[in-house]
């Protein structure tokens, strides 16, 4: 009998927990650090030329759009949505930065290969 009573209580608790989580989600504050990280990554990507690489430029624009969207959510008091937008902005900015770094590394490898080829030609 004791076991039968505990099953509905557990089921009720499991049903209520998500609602409690949703009710408290908007109370999560967006910190300056939450804003700073994607903006720093966007700036870093721009500094190494992400705007000159079509795919990186696309993800950079997504990141900027998400930061702007986070601003709008914050003005409406929708902190949870703002945090999600900032997380998406960070992911997009990271991808833009990675694509720009990849391009830079590929260029460096080509330069090294050209040097090696010139040196080999000098030896022959």
TATA-V896229 format. One record per helix or strand of 3 or more residues. SS is the DSSP state (H for helix, E for strand). FROM is the first residue (numbers start at 1). TO is the last residue. If there is no record, write none. Layout:
<<SS	FROM	TO> <SS	FROM	TO>>
This chain:
<<H	2	25> <H	32	47> <H	50	52> <H	54	75> <H	79	123>>
